[in-house]
Amino acid sequence: MRKIGIFLALIGFLLCLFLGYQAAQLLTSPAEKEPGDFASVTDASQSNILIVHVNHLDAEEPLLISVWVAFSYQADPVSLTFLPLYPTGKTGELELAGRFSLSKEKEISASFLDLLRKDYSFQWKYFVLIDQEGADYWANLLNGSEFSQPLDAKNEAVLEPEINLIASFCSNLRERGSGILSGMDWGQISPDHFHTNLPLDQLINDWDRIQKSGLCDVFSK
């Protein structure tokens, strides 16, 4: 009986040790992870989208206004979540902005992308480039209103109009799905004010599924 008791105690100890290790893995903060850890937990059902907002895409040297990431989950229930990366007051943001540039072919500078990966430890599959005129077009398309943004204000004031625009986009998406594209004239904004590698057929499919799931959100903190 004593041997059985010792054996059961040993099994219990090993089980507790295993569960403790698993809990520690789940509770590890992003700051303690090595670069690339976000990419290691993603799979084919997730596509991160990098969104870069500048003042004028057709300018020789566009100025960086903001950077967002959209986490797109294609597995049921499909969802879309937006999170701002810049400007948020994080240490080192001046260096990030200083490394930003666009080529004539609208390719983002490699040094900027490398620092972004290092700072936030995630990968992206798609990108969206948009400028003030492109944002204004979307604001009129979604709300029939103009897009206005104070570029010389603090981080919160700079991001607030974008947060409102993305929230309106999500609201329209939940209500109309890909129907928000009806009547849209791509020639007015693409490629001089809106540029992306997102495939249109995938957009239409995902947006219609989001209309059914209702899962589209924007987080500002």
Long-range contacts (C-beta under 8 A, 24 or more apart in sequence): 30-121, 33-121, 34-121, 35-117, 35-118, 35-121, 36-117, 36-121, 36-123, 37-121, 38-120, 38-121, 38-122, 38-123, 39-121, 39-122, 39-123, 42-123, 45-73, 45-74, 45-75, 46-71, 46-72, 46-73, 46-74, 46-75, 47-72, 47-74, 47-124, 47-125, 47-126, 48-72, 48-122, 48-123, 48-124, 48-125, 48-126, 49-124, 49-125, 49-126, 49-127, 49-128, 49-198, 50-116, 50-124, 50-126, 50-127, 50-128, 51-82, 51-127, 51-128, 51-130, 52-108, 52-127, 52-128, 52-129, 52-130, 53-130, 53-131, 53-135, 53-162, 54-102, 54-129, 54-130, 54-131, 55-131, 55-132, 55-151, 56-131, 56-132, 56-133, 57-102, 57-106, 57-129, 57-130, 57-131, 57-134, 57-191, 57-192, 57-193, 57-194, 57-195, 58-131, 58-192, 58-193, 61-101, 61-102, 62-102, 62-131, 64-97, 64-100, 65-132, 65-149, 65-151, 65-158, 66-158, 66-159, 66-162, 67-116, 68-162, 68-166, 69-120, 69-122, 69-124, 72-206, 74-206, 74-209, 76-213, 77-213, 77-215, 78-206, 78-209, 78-210, 78-213, 78-215, 79-210, 79-213, 79-215, 79-216, 79-217, 80-170, 80-173, 80-206, 80-210, 80-215, 80-216, 80-217, 81-216, 81-217, 81-218, 81-219, 82-166, 82-170, 82-217, 82-218, 82-219, 83-218, 83-219, 84-159, 84-162, 84-163, 84-219, 84-220, 85-116, 85-120, 87-155, 87-158, 87-159, 88-155, 88-159, 89-155, 90-119, 92-119, 102-129, 106-191, 106-195, 126-196, 126-197, 126-198, 127-196, 127-197, 128-194, 128-195, 128-196, 128-198, 129-194, 129-195, 129-196, 130-193, 130-194, 130-195, 131-193, 131-194, 133-189, 133-192, 133-193, 134-189, 134-193, 134-194, 135-162, 135-165, 137-188, 137-189, 137-193, 137-194, 138-165, 138-169, 139-165, 139-168, 141-180, 141-183, 141-184, 142-168, 142-169, 142-172, 142-180, 143-168, 159-220, 163-218, 163-220, 166-218, 167-218, 169-216, 170-216, 170-217, 170-218, 173-207, 173-210, 173-211, 173-216, 174-210, 174-211, 174-214, 174-216, 175-211, 176-211, 177-207, 177-208, 177-209, 177-210, 177-211, 177-212, 178-203, 178-204, 178-205, 178-207, 178-208, 178-211, 180-207
